[in-house]
């Protein structure tokens, strides 16, 4: 099970402003149990050397995060629009 570090004020503000409270909580719970769950669509972003990943909050928004291996945790950096 992966630990999720406390959210920054920026992340909390975007979750609230975008109206993602329930969806974000659901995806966080799912992520903490299985970060490879297919509905999360977790992916390593380019350029890969930066080690920034994302997972789907819903069809429109994604959460950007990095792994903190020394803490067996992730840190969510931002919530962004996802263009396909």
N, CA, C and O atoms as a GROMACS GRO file, in nm:
protein
  336
    1UNK      N    1   0.085  -0.119   0.000
    1UNK     CA    2   0.000   0.000   0.000
    1UNK      C    3   0.089   0.125   0.000
    1UNK      O    4   0.182   0.136   0.080
    2UNK      N    5   0.060   0.216  -0.089
    2UNK     CA    6   0.139   0.339  -0.103
    2UNK      C    7   0.078   0.450  -0.019
    2UNK      O    8  -0.044   0.471  -0.019
    3UNK      N    9   0.163   0.519   0.053
    3UNK     CA   10   0.120   0.633   0.132
    3UNK      C   11   0.108   0.755   0.040
    3UNK      O   12   0.186   0.772  -0.053
    4UNK      N   13   0.010   0.838   0.068
    4UNK     CA   14  -0.007   0.962  -0.007
    4UNK      C   15   0.023   1.078   0.086
    4UNK      O   16  -0.044   1.095   0.188
    5UNK      N   17   0.123   1.157   0.052
    5UNK     CA   18   0.163   1.270   0.136
    5UNK      C   19   0.052   1.375   0.141
    5UNK      O   20  -0.029   1.383   0.049
    6UNK      N   21   0.048   1.455   0.246
    6UNK     CA   22  -0.056   1.559   0.257
    6UNK      C   23  -0.059   1.649   0.133
    6UNK      O   24   0.045   1.679   0.074
    7UNK      N   25  -0.178   1.691   0.097
    7UNK     CA   26  -0.197   1.772  -0.023
    7UNK      C   27  -0.158   1.917   0.002
    7UNK      O   28  -0.178   1.971   0.110
    8UNK      N   29  -0.100   1.978  -0.102
    8UNK     CA   30  -0.065   2.119  -0.093
    8UNK      C   31  -0.193   2.204  -0.103
    8UNK      O   32  -0.299   2.155  -0.142
    9UNK      N   33  -0.180   2.331  -0.067
    9UNK     CA   34  -0.294   2.423  -0.077
    9UNK      C   35  -0.340   2.437  -0.222
    9UNK      O   36  -0.459   2.452  -0.248
   10UNK      N   37  -0.246   2.432  -0.315
   10UNK     CA   38  -0.278   2.444  -0.458
   10UNK      C   39  -0.368   2.328  -0.501
   10UNK      O   40  -0.469   2.348  -0.568
   11UNK      N   41  -0.330   2.207  -0.463
   11UNK     CA   42  -0.409   2.089  -0.501
   11UNK      C   43  -0.548   2.097  -0.438
   11UNK      O   44  -0.648   2.075  -0.507
   12UNK      N   45  -0.555   2.126  -0.310
   12UNK     CA   46  -0.686   2.136  -0.242
   12UNK      C   47  -0.775   2.243  -0.305
   12UNK      O   48  -0.896   2.224  -0.319
   13UNK      N   49  -0.715   2.356  -0.342
   13UNK     CA   50  -0.792   2.464  -0.405
   13UNK      C   51  -0.848   2.419  -0.540
   13UNK      O   52  -0.965   2.444  -0.571
   14UNK      N   53  -0.765   2.353  -0.621
   14UNK     CA   54  -0.811   2.310  -0.753
   14UNK      C   55  -0.919   2.203  -0.742
   14UNK      O   56  -1.014   2.203  -0.820
   15UNK      N   57  -0.906   2.113  -0.647
   15UNK     CA   58  -1.010   2.011  -0.626
   15UNK      C   59  -1.142   2.079  -0.595
   15UNK      O   60  -1.246   2.042  -0.648
   16UNK      N   61  -1.138   2.179  -0.508
   16UNK     CA   62  -1.259   2.252  -0.469
   16UNK      C   63  -1.314   2.334  -0.587
   16UNK      O   64  -1.433   2.327  -0.616
   17UNK      N   65  -1.228   2.411  -0.654
   17UNK     CA   66  -1.272   2.499  -0.763
   17UNK      C   67  -1.329   2.418  -0.880
   17UNK      O   68  -1.428   2.458  -0.940
   18UNK      N   69  -1.267   2.305  -0.912
   18UNK     CA   70  -1.313   2.222  -1.023
   18UNK      C   71  -1.429   2.131  -0.983
   18UNK      O   72  -1.484   2.060  -1.069
   19UNK      N   73  -1.469   2.130  -0.856
   19UNK     CA   74  -1.581   2.048  -0.810
   19UNK      C   75  -1.550   1.898  -0.814
   19UNK      O   76  -1.636   1.817  -0.850
   20UNK      N   77  -1.428   1.863  -0.778
   20UNK     CA   78  -1.383   1.724  -0.788
   20UNK      C   79  -1.375   1.651  -0.654
   20UNK      O   80  -1.313   1.546  -0.645
   21UNK      N   81  -1.436   1.706  -0.550
   21UNK     CA   82  -1.420   1.651  -0.414
   21UNK      C   83  -1.445   1.500  -0.408
   21UNK      O   84  -1.358   1.426  -0.364
   22UNK      N   85  -1.561   1.455  -0.451
   22UNK     CA   86  -1.596   1.312  -0.442
   22UNK      C   87  -1.511   1.227  -0.537
   22UNK      O   88  -1.462   1.121  -0.499
   23UNK      N   89  -1.496   1.274  -0.659
   23UNK     CA   90  -1.418   1.198  -0.758
   23UNK      C   91  -1.272   1.184  -0.716
   23UNK      O   92  -1.213   1.077  -0.728
   24UNK      N   93  -1.215   1.295  -0.665
   24UNK     CA   94  -1.075   1.293  -0.623
   24UNK      C   95  -1.056   1.198  -0.506
   24UNK      O   96  -0.960   1.120  -0.505
   25UNK      N   97  -1.144   1.203  -0.407
   25UNK     CA   98  -1.134   1.114  -0.293
   25UNK      C   99  -1.144   0.968  -0.337
   25UNK      O  100  -1.067   0.883  -0.290
   26UNK      N  101  -1.237   0.939  -0.427
   26UNK     CA  102  -1.254   0.802  -0.477
   26UNK      C  103  -1.126   0.753  -0.546
   26UNK      O  104  -1.080   0.642  -0.522
   27UNK      N  105  -1.069   0.838  -0.632
   27UNK     CA  106  -0.949   0.798  -0.705
   27UNK      C  107  -0.828   0.785  -0.611
   27UNK      O  108  -0.745   0.697  -0.630
   28UNK      N  109  -0.819   0.870  -0.512
   28UNK     CA  110  -0.710   0.861  -0.414
   28UNK      C  111  -0.721   0.730  -0.337
   28UNK      O  112  -0.620   0.663  -0.316
   29UNK      N  113  -0.841   0.694  -0.294
   29UNK     CA  114  -0.861   0.567  -0.222
   29UNK      C  115  -0.820   0.450  -0.310
   29UNK      O  116  -0.753   0.358  -0.264
   30UNK      N  117  -0.862   0.454  -0.435
   30UNK     CA  118  -0.827   0.348  -0.530
   30UNK      C  119  -0.676   0.343  -0.552
   30UNK      O  120  -0.616   0.236  -0.553
   31UNK      N  121  -0.615   0.459  -0.570
   31UNK     CA  122  -0.471   0.467  -0.594
   31UNK      C  123  -0.393   0.410  -0.476
   31UNK      O  124  -0.295   0.337  -0.496
   32UNK      N  125  -0.435   0.441  -0.354
   32UNK     CA  126  -0.361   0.395  -0.237
   32UNK      C  127  -0.366   0.243  -0.223
   32UNK      O  128  -0.276   0.183  -0.164
   33UNK      N  129  -0.470   0.180  -0.278
   33UNK     CA  130  -0.481   0.034  -0.274
   33UNK      C  131  -0.407  -0.033  -0.389
   33UNK      O  132  -0.344  -0.137  -0.371
   34UNK      N  133  -0.416   0.028  -0.509
   34UNK     CA  134  -0.354  -0.031  -0.627
   34UNK      C  135  -0.327   0.079  -0.730
   34UNK      O  136  -0.415   0.118  -0.806
   35UNK      N  137  -0.203   0.130  -0.729
   35UNK     CA  138  -0.171   0.242  -0.819
   35UNK      C  139  -0.168   0.202  -0.966
   35UNK      O  140  -0.152   0.287  -1.054
   36UNK      N  141  -0.182   0.074  -0.994
   36UNK     CA  142  -0.186   0.028  -1.134
   36UNK      C  143  -0.328  -0.010  -1.179
   36UNK      O  144  -0.346  -0.071  -1.285
   37UNK      N  145  -0.426   0.026  -1.100
   37UNK     CA  146  -0.565  -0.007  -1.136
   37UNK      C  147  -0.597   0.053  -1.273
   37UNK      O  148  -0.567   0.169  -1.298
   38UNK      N  149  -0.659  -0.026  -1.361
   38UNK     CA  150  -0.684   0.021  -1.499
   38UNK      C  151  -0.767   0.150  -1.509
   38UNK      O  152  -0.745   0.228  -1.601
   39UNK      N  153  -0.860   0.173  -1.418
   39UNK     CA  154  -0.943   0.293  -1.430
   39UNK      C  155  -0.867   0.422  -1.397
   39UNK      O  156  -0.915   0.531  -1.426
   40UNK      N  157  -0.749   0.410  -1.337
   40UNK     CA  158  -0.668   0.529  -1.308
   40UNK      C  159  -0.591   0.579  -1.430
   40UNK      O  160  -0.557   0.697  -1.438
   41UNK      N  161  -0.564   0.490  -1.524
   41UNK     CA  162  -0.486   0.525  -1.643
   41UNK      C  163  -0.356   0.596  -1.604
   41UNK      O  164  -0.320   0.699  -1.661
   42UNK      N  165  -0.285   0.539  -1.506
   42UNK     CA  166  -0.159   0.596  -1.460
   42UNK      C  167  -0.055   0.589  -1.571
   42UNK      O  168  -0.040   0.486  -1.637
   43UNK      N  169   0.016   0.701  -1.591
   43UNK     CA  170   0.118   0.704  -1.696
   43UNK      C  171   0.234   0.793  -1.657
   43UNK      O  172   0.218   0.890  -1.583
   44UNK      N  173   0.351   0.758  -1.709
   44UNK     CA  174   0.472   0.839  -1.693
   44UNK      C  175   0.473   0.942  -1.805
   44UNK      O  176   0.463   0.908  -1.923
   45UNK      N  177   0.485   1.068  -1.768
   45UNK     CA  178   0.480   1.176  -1.866
   45UNK      C  179   0.616   1.201  -1.928
   45UNK      O  180   0.720   1.165  -1.872
   46UNK      N  181   0.614   1.263  -2.045
   46UNK     CA  182   0.738   1.300  -2.113
   46UNK      C  183   0.781   1.439  -2.071
   46UNK      O  184   0.695   1.523  -2.045
   47UNK      N  185   0.907   1.467  -2.062
   47UNK     CA  186   1.020   1.375  -2.075
   47UNK      C  187   1.029   1.283  -1.952
   47UNK      O  188   1.015   1.328  -1.838
   48UNK      N  189   1.051   1.157  -1.977
   48UNK     CA  190   1.050   1.055  -1.873
   48UNK      C  191   1.154   1.079  -1.764
   48UNK      O  192   1.136   1.036  -1.650
   49UNK      N  193   1.264   1.149  -1.798
   49UNK     CA  194   1.371   1.173  -1.701
   49UNK      C  195   1.323   1.252  -1.579
   49UNK      O  196   1.384   1.245  -1.472
   50UNK      N  197   1.214   1.328  -1.593
   50UNK     CA  198   1.164   1.410  -1.482
   50UNK      C  199   1.091   1.327  -1.378
   50UNK      O  200   1.076   1.371  -1.263
   51UNK      N  201   1.045   1.209  -1.416
   51UNK     CA  202   0.978   1.120  -1.321
   51UNK      C  203   0.843   1.171  -1.274
   51UNK      O  204   0.802   1.143  -1.161
   52UNK      N  205   0.774   1.245  -1.360
   52UNK     CA  206   0.640   1.295  -1.325
   52UNK      C  207   0.536   1.202  -1.389
   52UNK      O  208   0.541   1.172  -1.508
   53UNK      N  209   0.443   1.158  -1.306
   53UNK     CA  210   0.337   1.067  -1.349
   53UNK      C  211   0.203   1.139  -1.339
   53UNK      O  212   0.193   1.246  -1.279
   54UNK      N  213   0.102   1.078  -1.399
   54UNK     CA  214  -0.034   1.130  -1.381
   54UNK      C  215  -0.131   1.014  -1.369
   54UNK      O  216  -0.105   0.904  -1.418
   55UNK      N  217  -0.243   1.041  -1.303
   55UNK     CA  218  -0.354   0.947  -1.303
   55UNK      C  219  -0.483   1.025  -1.325
   55UNK      O  220  -0.492   1.144  -1.297
   56UNK      N  221  -0.582   0.954  -1.376
   56UNK     CA  222  -0.709   1.016  -1.412
   56UNK      C  223  -0.795   1.041  -1.288
   56UNK      O  224  -0.818   0.951  -1.208
   57UNK      N  225  -0.843   1.165  -1.276
   57UNK     CA  226  -0.943   1.197  -1.174
   57UNK      C  227  -1.080   1.177  -1.236
   57UNK      O  228  -1.168   1.115  -1.175
   58UNK      N  229  -1.098   1.228  -1.356
   58UNK     CA  230  -1.217   1.200  -1.439
   58UNK      C  231  -1.175   1.222  -1.585
   58UNK      O  232  -1.056   1.238  -1.613
   59UNK      N  233  -1.271   1.224  -1.676
   59UNK     CA  234  -1.238   1.236  -1.818
   59UNK      C  235  -1.165   1.367  -1.850
   59UNK      O  236  -1.088   1.374  -1.945
   60UNK      N  237  -1.191   1.471  -1.770
   60UNK     CA  238  -1.138   1.603  -1.801
   60UNK      C  239  -1.012   1.640  -1.723
   60UNK      O  240  -0.931   1.720  -1.770
   61UNK      N  241  -0.992   1.581  -1.603
   61UNK     CA  242  -0.883   1.622  -1.515
   61UNK      C  243  -0.792   1.506  -1.478
   61UNK      O  244  -0.836   1.392  -1.466
   62UNK      N  245  -0.663   1.539  -1.461
   62UNK     CA  246  -0.563   1.441  -1.418
   62UNK      C  247  -0.484   1.500  -1.302
   62UNK      O  248  -0.466   1.622  -1.291
   63UNK      N  249  -0.437   1.412  -1.215
   63UNK     CA  250  -0.351   1.451  -1.103
   63UNK      C  251  -0.207   1.419  -1.141
   63UNK      O  252  -0.177   1.307  -1.181
   64UNK      N  253  -0.120   1.517  -1.127
   64UNK     CA  254   0.023   1.497  -1.153
   64UNK      C  255   0.091   1.465  -1.021
   64UNK      O  256   0.062   1.528  -0.919
   65UNK      N  257   0.181   1.366  -1.023
   65UNK     CA  258   0.247   1.327  -0.899
   65UNK      C  259   0.387   1.273  -0.926
   65UNK      O  260   0.423   1.241  -1.039
   66UNK      N  261   0.463   1.264  -0.817
   66UNK     CA  262   0.595   1.202  -0.821
   66UNK      C  263   0.603   1.099  -0.710
   66UNK      O  264   0.538   1.112  -0.606
   67UNK      N  265   0.684   0.996  -0.733
   67UNK     CA  266   0.708   0.896  -0.630
   67UNK      C  267   0.816   0.946  -0.536
   67UNK      O  268   0.918   0.999  -0.581
   68UNK      N  269   0.797   0.930  -0.408
   68UNK     CA  270   0.898   0.956  -0.305
   68UNK      C  271   0.940   0.820  -0.250
   68UNK      O  272   0.890   0.775  -0.147
   69UNK      N  273   1.032   0.755  -0.321
   69UNK     CA  274   1.070   0.618  -0.289
   69UNK      C  275   1.123   0.603  -0.147
   69UNK      O  276   1.099   0.500  -0.083
   70UNK      N  277   1.195   0.705  -0.098
   70UNK     CA  278   1.249   0.694   0.037
   70UNK      C  279   1.140   0.688   0.144
   70UNK      O  280   1.164   0.641   0.255
   71UNK      N  281   1.020   0.734   0.110
   71UNK     CA  282   0.908   0.732   0.204
   71UNK      C  283   0.800   0.632   0.163
   71UNK      O  284   0.697   0.620   0.230
   72UNK      N  285   0.823   0.558   0.053
   72UNK     CA  286   0.721   0.469  -0.004
   72UNK      C  287   0.589   0.544  -0.016
   72UNK      O  288   0.484   0.499   0.030
   73UNK      N  289   0.598   0.662  -0.080
   73UNK     CA  290   0.483   0.751  -0.088
   73UNK      C  291   0.483   0.825  -0.222
   73UNK      O  292   0.580   0.822  -0.298
   74UNK      N  293   0.370   0.890  -0.248
   74UNK     CA  294   0.362   0.981  -0.362
   74UNK      C  295   0.327   1.120  -0.311
   74UNK      O  296   0.267   1.137  -0.206
   75UNK      N  297   0.368   1.218  -0.391
   75UNK     CA  298   0.333   1.357  -0.364
   75UNK      C  299   0.258   1.410  -0.484
   75UNK      O  300   0.312   1.414  -0.595
   76UNK      N  301   0.134   1.449  -0.463
   76UNK     CA  302   0.055   1.505  -0.572
   76UNK      C  303   0.093   1.652  -0.588
   76UNK      O  304   0.086   1.731  -0.495
   77UNK      N  305   0.135   1.685  -0.711
   77UNK     CA  306   0.187   1.819  -0.739
   77UNK      C  307   0.079   1.916  -0.786
   77UNK      O  308   0.081   2.034  -0.751
   78UNK      N  309  -0.016   1.864  -0.865
   78UNK     CA  310  -0.113   1.954  -0.928
   78UNK      C  311  -0.229   1.874  -0.985
   78UNK      O  312  -0.219   1.753  -1.004
   79UNK      N  313  -0.338   1.943  -1.012
   79UNK     CA  314  -0.452   1.889  -1.086
   79UNK      C  315  -0.459   1.971  -1.214
   79UNK      O  316  -0.464   2.094  -1.209
   80UNK      N  317  -0.460   1.903  -1.329
   80UNK     CA  318  -0.458   1.975  -1.456
   80UNK      C  319  -0.567   1.924  -1.551
   80UNK      O  320  -0.621   1.814  -1.534
   81UNK      N  321  -0.596   2.006  -1.650
   81UNK     CA  322  -0.684   1.963  -1.758
   81UNK      C  323  -0.613   1.857  -1.840
   81UNK      O  324  -0.491   1.863  -1.858
   82UNK      N  325  -0.688   1.761  -1.890
   82UNK     CA  326  -0.631   1.657  -1.972
   82UNK      C  327  -0.687   1.669  -2.114
   82UNK      O  328  -0.806   1.648  -2.137
   83UNK      N  329  -0.601   1.702  -2.206
   83UNK     CA  330  -0.645   1.714  -2.346
   83UNK      C  331  -0.604   1.587  -2.419
   83UNK      O  332  -0.493   1.538  -2.404
   84UNK      N  333  -0.697   1.536  -2.498
   84UNK     CA  334  -0.666   1.416  -2.577
   84UNK      C  335  -0.673   1.447  -2.723
   84UNK      O  336  -0.650   1.358  -2.806
   0.00000   0.00000   0.00000
